[in-house]
Amino acid sequence: MNLLFNIGGLFQNSALVDTRTHRNLYKFSFGYHMVKKKNNKPRSNSSARWLQRQSNDVYVKRARAEGLRSRAAFKIEQLDQRDKIFRPGQIVLDLGAAPGGWCEYIVKKTGSTGNIVAIDILEMRPIAGVSIIQGDMSDQAIWKQILDLISDGRVDVVVSDMSPSLSGIKDRDEAQHQELIDIATRIAIKTLRKNGIFAVKLFESAQRKAYMDSMKPFFRSIGIRKPDASRAESKEIYMVAKGFIDDNG
């Protein structure tokens, strides 16, 4: 199988990716849970618009009312309702998991027999039934921790809601996000067991078709989803790839 984006060398002695670029990309921006110090400067127009959008957002209101960590929980719920991703007893890797909105949903679906491993460079408050690893995915020591939590080195599902900190420069943002997709893909290809599922955030971009074409030899079915909880103005979409084809059995 030929993959457009480089998959090789995931667990070799060299780092997972070039850390000179990866460490810059892997500082995720989840605006709803990042807290900034107050100052006396007037809010910018963009900040005011963001606050207005948050206050009017039905999923933000629901998340607060239900005591959830983020509105993102409704995205993974809607993806699961559409594609039946999770079931009791699964082993799941959640990449870029902080603040834990997806994990809160997944742990309910996989139950007490499931094994959820959440990885993020950001700190994440504990969730019952979830093993949380804080660190850089390019660090071999972090990968040893992950593998120690997976009995045979294989998982049933890999999910990724990773996004880079956006600069507003279209080409740069798209390239950085594709780099994160590439990282998530390498992990999925290396760790998924036969018939496993990979769900990853994409953005509408010139690279999307080439990336999806590169996934076809690895999965029996690939679909693009836009959950209702994903804001209409956002270019984010999700690829749900099912039926991983494992040549090694």
N, C-alpha and C positions, 0 to 999 in steps of 0.2 A: 504494500500500500504506500502510495506517495502522498504526503501531507504538504500542502502549500507552505504552512508555517512550520518552522523547525521544532520537531518533537523530541529529537534524540538527546540522550545524555542526562535524563532527569535525575537519576540517582547515582550518577558517576561521581568520581572524586571532585570534579569541578562543580562550581555552584550551579544551582538550578537555572539561573539566568545571569546575564551580565549585571552584577550588582551595581555597577556605576550608573546604569540607567534605571534598574529595577527599584533601587532604594528611593529614588526620586518619585517614581510612579506609584509606589505602594503606600503613599500617604493619602489615604482616601478622605474624601470630603462628604460627610453625611450632615448637611447643614442643620437638620432638625435636632441633632443631639450635641452639637458643638456649642460650648458656652464661651462667650467673649466677655472680657471685662467691660463694665460700663464706663463710658466717658462722656464728656460734655459736648462732643462734636455733634452737629446735626446729622440726622440720618440721611444717607444718599437716597436718590429717587429709587434706585434698584432695591435697596434695603427696605424702603417703605412698601414697595410693591410686593416683595417677598413676604413681609409681615401680613399684608392685606390678604395675600393668597392663602397663607397658612390659616388665618382666622376664618376664612370662608370655606376651607377645604373640608368636605364631608368626611373624608377618611381620616384626616387629622382629628376631627371632632370625635369620630368613632373610636380611634385609638386611645384618646384620652379618657373617654367614657368607660372603655373596657379595660383600662389599666395596662395597655400594651406599650411596648418600648418605642414603636414607630409605626407609621402608616404602611410601611413596606410589608408588614405581616399580611395585609389583604392582597398584595400582589401574589405572594407565593400561595396563598389559599386559593385564589382564582386560577392560577396555573395548575394547581393540583386538582381542582374540580374539573378542569377541562381535560387534563392528560393523565389523571390517576397516577401521579408520580410516587406517592408514599404509601407504605403499608406497614403493619406491625412487624417488628423484628429486623428491620433494615439497618444496614451500616451506611451512614451518610456523612460526607464531608461538606461543610459549609465554608466556602472561601470568602474572606473579607466580611466576616460575620457580624462585626460590631455595628450597632449596639445590641443586636440579638433578636430583632423582630422576626426574622425567618426561623431562627432556632425555636422560638416560643411556639410557633405553629408546628414545626416538624416534629418536635419531641412529643407533642400530643398525638400525632398520627402514627409514630413508630412505636409508642408505648414503652412499657417497662423492659421489654426484650430488645429494644432498639439500641443502637450505639451511634450517638451523634458527636462528631468531632468538629469543633468550630475553631477557625484560625483567623487571626487578624493582628496587625501590628499595633492596633489601638487596644487600650484596656477595655474589658467588657465585664459587666457585673455577672456574677454566677447565675446559672439557670439549672434547676434540678434536672438531672438526667443528661446533661450536656458536658462533655469534656472540652474545656477551653484552653487553647494554647495561644499565648501572646508572643508574637515574634515575626520575623521576616521569613517569608516562604523560600527565599533563596539561601537561607542558612541551613547547612546540613544537620546541625544539632537540632534545629526545629523539626526537620523531617524525620530524624530519629525518634523524637517524641511522638510524632504522628503515627509512625509505623509501629511503635510500641503499643499504641491504643487500638491497632487493627490486627486481628488475630492472624490472618494469612496475607496481609498486605493488599487485600482487595476490598472494594466497597460496592454497594449497590447503586448509590446515587452520589453524584457530585453536583453541587449547586454553587452559583457565583452571581452575586449582585454587585460586583466590584465596579467602581467608577474612579477615574482620576480626578484630582482637583482641576476644575476647568479654568482655563485662562481667558476664554473668549476668542482665542485665535483658532479658527475652525480646523485648519490642517494639523496644527499641533495637538489639539484636543483629540481629534480622531486617531492620530498616530499613537498617542499615549493610551487611549482606551483600547486600541487594537493590541497593544503590547500586553495589557492586562488580560485580554481575551486569550492571547497566545499562551500566557502562563497558566490560566485555568484549563486550557485545552490540553496542554502537556500533562498536567496532573490527572485530568480525566482519562486520557488515553493510557497512562501508566497504571492507574489504580482501579479502574472499573473492572468488575467481573463480567463474564458473558451475560448479555441481555441487560446490562446496566443502563442507567439514564443520566443524561447530562443536560442541565438547565443553566443557561448563561445569559447575562444581559448583553445585548448588542445595541448599537445605535444605527439608524439609517445613515449609510455612508457609501462611498464608492467602493469600499473594500468588502462590503457585506456579501455580495454574490460570490466573489472569489473564495471567501472564507467558508461559506456554506457548501460550495462545491467541493472544497477540500475535506469536508466532514462526511460526504456521502459514502466513501469506502469503509467508514468506521461504524456507521449506524444504519439500521434497517429502515428507520423512518425519521424524518426531520421536519419540524414545523415551526412556524413563526407565530408568536402570540403577542397581543397587546392587551394586557389585563385592564379591566375598567378602572382599577385603582391607579394605573399609570396615567399621569396627567395628560390631557389631550394635546397640550402644546409641546410636550416632551417628545423628543425623537427616539427615546428608548423603546426597545422591543426586546423580546426574549426568544431565544432559540431553545426548543425542547427536542432533544435528540434521544431516541429510544432504540433499544435492541442493539446494544454494543456488540460488535463482531470481534471476538477475541481469537486471533489466530493461534494463540498458545493454549487454547482450550479453557 
